[in-house]
């Protein structure tokens, strides 16, 4: 993947203006997680500067947080944030600047009870997604939760058609970005984004060991699915 978002200022403006529905998704996740009790042991895949985790975990007790991203700039910003969730004194917060596939593959079995993947899984091929889902299931304890926030294609929609729909949305609505930034983001989209249909996401997660999901959010471009690891 290229370094478009290595410097976090561009993505932070995308997030600030809610172009990828972070606000609505974080509110729904916050309510869902607050009802789950705790303490939570969380690994955040593609954590960025921690905004999503900070928002959706603020009402939940968190005893362990591990954030993983390839952007050192984003992780440096995350490091300056207050503790994520209800972290007690002495609780662990670890930040890893590494590919999420490598990190997840090296974690022990059953070590977490929450995995949050926010807009990162779509960067991988179907084979890579399948392998990652298997590792996500392995590192979750039985009954643990996996939240998959991502670009999602409509039924029957091709990747090219999805990219065209997102391009139209960007050109019409992403007004806080300059024309050059829009073009750079679109170039990134065309080269590195491989969203799936929701039906494929569900089937692949089921095959990895997850029960049928709860759809927390869905519109024409983005979605959030909540999976539970089967006992």
C-alpha positions in Angstrom: 0.0 0.0 0.0 1.3 3.5 -0.8 2.0 6.2 1.8 -1.0 8.5 1.1 -2.2 8.3 4.7 1.2 8.0 6.4 0.9 11.7 7.2 -2.4 11.8 9.1 -3.6 15.3 8.4 -5.5 14.3 5.3 -7.4 11.3 6.8 -8.1 13.4 10.0 -10.0 15.9 7.8 -11.9 13.0 6.2 -12.8 11.8 9.6 -13.6 15.3 11.0 -16.1 15.9 8.2 -17.7 12.5 8.6 -17.3 11.6 4.9 -16.9 7.9 5.8 -19.7 7.8 8.5 -17.3 7.6 11.4 -19.7 9.7 13.6 -22.8 7.5 13.1 -20.8 4.3 13.4 -19.0 5.3 16.5 -22.3 6.2 18.2 -23.8 2.8 17.4 -20.7 1.0 18.5 -20.5 3.0 21.7 -24.0 2.0 22.7 -23.5 -1.6 21.7 -20.2 -2.0 23.6 -21.5 -0.1 26.7 -24.1 -2.9 27.1 -21.5 -5.6 26.9 -19.9 -5.0 30.3 -16.2 -5.7 30.7 -13.4 -5.3 31.3 -12.5 -5.3 27.6 -9.3 -6.4 26.1 -9.2 -4.7 22.7 -7.0 -4.9 19.6 -7.6 -2.1 17.1 -6.6 -3.0 13.6 -5.8 0.0 11.4 -6.2 2.1 14.5 -5.0 5.4 13.0 -4.9 8.1 15.6 -7.3 6.2 17.8 -10.3 8.4 17.1 -12.7 5.5 16.5 -11.6 3.5 19.5 -11.6 6.6 21.7 -15.2 7.4 20.7 -16.7 3.9 20.7 -15.0 2.8 24.0 -15.5 5.9 26.1 -18.3 4.3 28.1 -16.7 0.9 28.4 -14.2 -0.4 31.0 -11.0 -1.3 29.1 -8.1 -3.2 30.7 -6.0 -3.7 27.6 -5.7 -1.7 24.4 -3.4 -2.7 21.5 -3.4 -0.3 18.5 -1.9 -1.4 15.2 -1.2 0.8 12.2 1.5 1.3 9.6 1.4 5.1 10.0 3.9 6.3 12.6 2.4 9.8 12.4 -1.0 8.4 13.3 0.4 6.4 16.2 2.3 9.4 17.5 -1.0 11.3 17.6 -2.7 8.4 19.4 0.1 8.4 22.0 -0.9 11.9 23.0 -4.6 11.0 23.6 -6.0 10.3 27.1 -6.5 6.6 27.9 -9.0 4.9 25.7 -12.1 3.7 27.5 -12.2 3.2 31.2 -8.6 2.2 31.5 -7.7 1.8 35.2 -4.4 2.9 36.5 -1.7 0.6 35.3 -3.7 -0.9 32.5 -1.8 -1.7 29.3 -1.8 0.3 26.1 0.5 -0.9 23.4 1.0 0.6 20.0 2.5 -1.4 17.1 3.7 0.2 13.8 3.4 -2.9 11.6 1.1 -4.6 9.1 -2.0 -5.9 10.9 -1.7 -9.3 9.2 1.8 -9.8 10.7 0.8 -8.6 14.2 -2.4 -10.6 14.4 -0.7 -13.8 13.2 1.7 -13.5 16.2 -0.7 -13.0 19.0 -1.5 -15.9 21.3 -4.9 -17.7 21.2 -7.9 -16.3 23.1 -6.0 -13.2 24.3 -8.6 -10.5 23.4 -12.4 -10.2 23.7 -12.8 -7.3 21.3 -11.3 -6.9 17.8 -12.0 -3.6 16.0 -11.1 -3.3 12.4 -11.9 0.1 11.0 -11.4 0.7 7.3 -8.4 -1.5 6.9 -9.5 -5.0 5.8 -10.6 -3.8 2.3 -6.9 -3.3 1.4 -6.3 -7.0 1.2 -7.2 -9.7 -1.4 -9.9 -12.2 -0.7 -7.3 -14.8 0.2 -5.6 -12.4 2.6 -8.9 -11.4 4.1 -9.8 -15.1 4.7 -6.5 -15.7 6.4 -6.8 -12.6 8.5 -10.4 -13.5 9.6 -9.0 -16.9 10.7 -6.4 -15.2 12.8 -8.9 -12.7 14.3 -11.1 -15.6 15.4 -8.1 -17.4 16.9 -7.0 -14.5 19.0 -10.5 -13.9 20.4 -11.8 -15.8 23.3 -15.1 -17.7 22.8 -17.9 -15.2 22.9 -15.5 -12.4 21.9 -16.7 -9.7 19.5 -15.3 -8.7 16.1 -16.4 -5.3 14.7 -15.8 -5.0 10.9 -16.2 -1.4 9.8 -15.4 -1.0 6.1 -16.3 -0.1 2.5 -19.1 -2.5 1.4 -20.4 -3.2 -2.1 -24.1 -3.5 -2.8 -25.3 -7.0 -4.0 -24.2 -7.6 -7.5 -22.1 -4.4 -7.6 -18.6 -4.9 -9.1 -15.5 -3.3 -7.6 -15.3 -0.9 -10.5 -18.9 0.2 -10.0 -18.3 0.7 -6.3 -15.2 2.8 -7.0 -17.3 4.9 -9.4 -20.0 5.4 -6.8 -17.5 6.4 -4.2 -15.8 8.7 -6.7 -19.1 10.5 -7.3 -19.6 10.9 -3.6 -16.1 12.3 -3.1 -16.5 14.8 -6.0 -19.9 16.0 -4.8 -19.5 16.0 -1.0 -15.9 15.9 0.2 -15.6 19.6 -0.1 -13.0 20.1 2.7 -10.4 18.4 0.4 -8.6 20.2 -2.3 -8.9 19.0 -5.9 -5.4 17.5 -5.8 -6.2 15.7 -2.5 -9.4 14.3 -4.1 -7.4 13.0 -7.1 -4.7 11.5 -4.8 -7.4 9.8 -2.7 -9.1 8.4 -5.8 -5.8 7.1 -7.1 -5.3 5.3 -3.8 -8.9 3.9 -4.0 -8.4 2.6 -7.5 -5.1 0.9 -6.7 -5.5 -0.4 -3.2 -9.2 -0.7 -2.1 -10.9 -4.1 -2.7 -14.3 -3.9 -0.9 -16.5 -7.0 -0.8 -20.2 -7.5 -0.8 -21.8 -8.0 2.6 -22.8 -11.5 1.7 -19.1 -12.4 1.1 -18.0 -10.8 4.3 -20.6 -12.8 6.3 -19.8 -16.1 4.6 -16.1 -15.6 5.1 -16.5 -14.7 8.8 -18.9 -17.6 9.3 -16.3 -20.0 7.8 -13.6 -18.5 10.2 -15.8 -19.4 13.2 -18.1 -16.5 13.8 -21.9 -16.6 14.2 -24.2 -14.6 12.0 -23.6 -10.9 12.5 -25.6 -8.0 13.7 -25.6 -5.2 11.1 -25.0 -2.0 13.1 -24.7 0.4 10.2 -25.2 0.2 6.4 -25.6 2.7 3.6 -24.7 2.5 -0.1 -21.0 2.8 0.6 -20.1 1.8 4.1 -21.1 -0.7 6.8 -20.4 -2.0 10.3 -21.0 -5.7 11.1 -20.7 -7.1 14.7 -19.7 -10.7 14.9 -19.4 -13.0 17.9 -17.0 -15.9 18.1 -18.9 -19.1 18.5 -18.1 -21.2 21.6 
